[in-house]
Each structure stands twice: as structure tokens, then as C-alpha cells.
Amino acid sequence: MRSVTYSMSVSLDGYIVGPDGDFNWTAPAEEVFRSWIDEIREVDVHLLGRRLYETMLYWETADQDPSLDDSMLEWAAIWKRLPKVVFSTTLSAVQGNARLASGGLAEEIARLRAEPGEGDIAIGGATLAAEAAASGLIDEYRARVCPVLVGGGIPFFPQRERRVDLELVETRTFSSRVVHLRYRVAR
């Protein structure tokens, strides 16, 4: 069965966006960016909420930006062809290789897991991930912990009242002092 993964950069105090909406502290050094490229290669479909979808729209046409280096062009090519499912109640249309979700998150994940494929089903965005976590749908949490305390904002981990036991699968420390932590949900 295909794994559902939730992967984002996070501050040491647990936020993906600071209290002022800023997330420029997540801009990855080259070594970290390469790890994102390696990870996205293992994804068959990416589920996004509206805010993350709108943030990532840049990559749909980024290959036309002459200032991009080879790594960014490689990311853009992978992202552009990657199928995406957008969950939004306010958007009426999406661009690129994306479609609006027609049903609920649990139903969409069940449908995608039933389809043939070996790649991951990635979830991006804290709100969407919180919904998936509350329903026990996330198989792996992947956090790239940035060496910064932002003091508040949007948390990486959803606030819920149930315990989830995790098994450490992988750790990696980058020269930029970012630490990658990969945990599998213990079932």
C-alpha cells in the first residue's frame, strides 16, 4: 500500500510559518534543496491545501526564469509534471497538472491508495495535514528542522488530543545545521 507522507520545513519550536506569516527562514541551502529533490522523486501525487498550492504556483512556470540554477530547474521540471490534488472551497479552477478534489480528504486518499503505483502520496500544508492526522491517515512525518525559534505561527504538528507513537526511520544533519527527521507511525 502506498504511504501517505507529510513533509515540511519546521522551526525548532515547531512552526512552518512564523506569527507574521513569514517563512523565509525555510529557504534551503543547496544540500537541503537536493534532499527535497530526492524526496519529491519518490512521490506519485501531491495533495495540497489552497495556500500551499498558491505558494507553489511559481514552480509551474519557473523554468522560464533565466536566473534559476540547475537544481531549481530540476525541481521545477519534477514539480510541473507531478500530479497534484488541491483541496479548496474558494478556488473554482487550478492550473498545471492539478485538479480540484471532488470529495473529502479521507475518500481521496482511499481512492489514491487503491490505484496502482509505488510512489508516495504526499500531503503539503499544515491544515490539510492536521485533517489527515486526525483521521490517522499519515504514515510518515518528515521534518527538516531549521535552527530558528519563531515564537508562534502555524504549527507543523496538529494540535490534537490523541497520542501517536512514532518509529525513527532516518536522521540527517546538513552542513547548514538543518536536521532532517523521518518518523514512521507505529501501527
C-alpha positions as CSV (number, residue, x, y, z in Angstrom):
1,M,0.0,0.0,0.0
2,R,1.2,3.5,-0.8
3,S,2.4,5.6,2.1
4,V,1.0,9.0,2.9
5,T,3.8,11.4,3.9
6,Y,3.7,14.8,5.5
7,S,7.0,16.7,4.9
8,M,7.8,20.3,5.5
9,S,10.5,22.6,6.9
10,V,9.8,23.5,10.5
11,S,11.4,25.8,13.1
12,L,12.9,24.3,16.2
13,D,9.9,25.4,18.2
14,G,7.5,23.6,15.8
15,Y,6.2,26.1,13.3
16,I,6.1,26.0,9.5
17,V,5.2,29.8,9.3
18,G,6.0,32.4,11.8
19,P,3.5,34.6,13.6
20,D,3.8,37.3,10.9
21,G,3.3,34.9,8.1
22,D,7.0,34.8,7.2
23,F,8.7,31.6,6.3
24,N,11.9,33.0,4.6
25,W,13.9,31.2,7.2
26,T,13.0,27.9,5.4
27,A,14.9,28.8,2.2
28,P,17.1,25.8,1.8
29,A,20.8,25.7,1.3
30,E,21.9,23.7,-1.8
31,E,22.4,20.5,0.1
32,V,19.0,20.6,1.7
33,F,17.4,21.6,-1.6
34,R,18.9,18.5,-3.2
35,S,17.3,16.4,-0.4
36,W,13.9,17.9,-1.3
37,I,14.5,16.9,-5.0
38,D,15.4,13.4,-4.0
39,E,12.3,13.2,-1.8
40,I,9.9,14.6,-4.5
41,R,11.1,12.0,-7.0
42,E,9.5,9.3,-4.8
43,V,6.1,11.0,-4.9
44,D,3.3,9.9,-7.3
45,V,0.8,12.5,-6.3
46,H,0.8,15.6,-4.0
47,L,-2.2,16.7,-2.0
48,L,-2.2,20.5,-1.2
49,G,-4.4,23.0,0.5
50,R,-5.2,26.3,-1.2
51,R,-2.4,28.3,0.5
52,L,0.4,25.9,-0.3
53,Y,-1.0,25.4,-3.8
54,E,-0.9,29.2,-4.4
55,T,2.6,29.4,-3.0
56,M,3.9,26.6,-5.2
57,L,2.3,28.0,-8.4
58,Y,5.6,29.8,-9.1
59,W,7.1,26.4,-10.0
60,E,4.6,25.8,-12.8
61,T,6.4,28.5,-14.9
62,A,9.7,28.7,-13.1
63,D,11.5,27.0,-16.0
64,Q,11.1,30.3,-17.9
65,D,13.1,32.2,-15.2
66,P,16.7,32.6,-16.6
67,S,18.1,33.3,-13.2
68,L,17.4,29.7,-11.9
69,D,20.3,27.4,-11.3
70,D,20.4,23.7,-12.4
71,S,18.9,22.4,-9.1
72,M,16.0,24.8,-9.3
73,L,15.3,23.9,-12.9
74,E,15.4,20.2,-12.0
75,W,12.9,20.8,-9.2
76,A,10.7,22.9,-11.5
77,A,10.6,20.1,-14.1
78,I,9.7,17.4,-11.5
79,W,7.1,19.6,-9.8
80,K,5.5,20.7,-13.1
81,R,4.8,17.1,-14.2
82,L,3.8,15.8,-10.7
83,P,0.0,15.2,-10.4
84,K,-1.5,17.5,-7.7
85,V,-4.8,17.4,-6.0
86,V,-5.9,20.7,-4.5
87,F,-8.4,20.9,-1.6
88,S,-10.1,24.3,-1.6
89,T,-13.6,25.6,-1.0
90,T,-12.7,29.0,-2.6
91,L,-10.9,28.1,-5.8
92,S,-13.0,27.3,-8.9
93,A,-10.1,26.3,-11.1
94,V,-6.4,25.2,-10.8
95,Q,-3.5,25.4,-13.2
96,G,-0.9,23.0,-14.5
97,N,-1.0,19.3,-13.7
98,A,-3.5,19.8,-10.9
99,R,-7.1,19.1,-10.2
100,L,-9.5,20.2,-7.5
101,A,-10.5,17.5,-5.1
102,S,-14.0,16.3,-5.7
103,G,-14.6,14.7,-2.4
104,G,-13.2,14.7,1.1
105,L,-9.6,14.0,2.1
106,A,-10.2,10.5,3.5
107,E,-12.1,9.5,0.4
108,E,-9.4,10.9,-1.9
109,I,-6.6,9.1,0.0
110,A,-8.5,5.8,-0.1
111,R,-9.1,6.2,-3.8
112,L,-5.4,7.0,-4.5
113,R,-4.2,4.1,-2.3
114,A,-6.4,1.8,-4.3
115,E,-4.8,2.9,-7.6
116,P,-1.7,1.1,-8.9
117,G,1.5,2.8,-8.1
118,E,4.5,2.6,-5.8
119,G,5.3,6.2,-5.1
120,D,4.2,8.1,-2.0
121,I,1.1,10.2,-1.6
122,A,2.5,13.5,-0.2
123,I,0.5,16.0,1.8
124,G,1.6,19.6,2.0
125,G,0.2,22.3,4.2
126,A,-0.5,22.2,8.0
127,T,-4.3,22.5,7.8
128,L,-4.6,19.6,5.3
129,A,-2.1,17.5,7.3
130,A,-4.0,18.2,10.5
131,E,-7.1,16.8,9.0
132,A,-5.3,13.7,7.7
133,A,-3.5,13.2,11.1
134,A,-6.8,13.5,13.0
135,S,-8.1,10.6,10.8
136,G,-5.0,8.5,11.2
137,L,-4.1,8.7,7.6
138,I,-0.5,9.8,7.8
139,D,2.1,7.1,7.6
140,E,5.3,9.2,7.8
141,Y,6.2,12.6,9.2
142,R,9.3,14.2,7.7
143,A,10.6,17.4,9.3
144,R,13.5,19.4,8.2
145,V,14.2,21.3,11.4
146,C,15.7,24.7,10.9
147,P,17.9,26.3,13.5
148,V,15.5,29.1,14.4
149,L,12.8,29.9,17.0
150,V,10.0,31.9,15.6
151,G,7.8,32.1,18.7
152,G,4.4,31.2,17.1
153,G,2.5,30.9,13.9
154,I,1.2,27.8,12.1
155,P,2.3,24.6,13.8
156,F,3.8,21.7,11.9
157,F,2.1,19.2,14.2
158,P,-1.6,19.5,14.5
159,Q,-3.0,20.2,18.0
160,R,-5.0,17.1,18.9
161,E,-5.7,15.1,22.0
162,R,-4.5,11.7,20.9
163,R,-1.2,10.1,21.2
164,V,0.7,8.9,18.1
165,D,3.7,6.6,18.6
166,L,6.5,7.0,16.0
167,E,9.5,5.0,14.9
168,L,12.6,6.9,13.9
169,V,13.5,5.8,10.3
170,E,16.2,8.3,9.4
171,T,18.1,11.3,10.6
172,R,20.5,13.5,8.7
173,T,22.3,16.7,9.7
174,F,23.2,19.1,6.9
175,S,26.1,21.5,6.9
176,S,23.6,24.4,7.2
177,R,22.6,23.0,10.6
178,V,19.2,21.8,9.3
179,V,18.3,18.4,10.7
180,H,16.1,16.0,8.7
181,L,14.0,13.7,10.9
182,R,11.9,11.0,9.3
183,Y,9.4,9.1,11.5
184,R,7.0,6.3,10.6
185,V,3.8,6.0,12.5
186,A,3.9,2.8,14.7
187,R,0.8,0.8,13.9
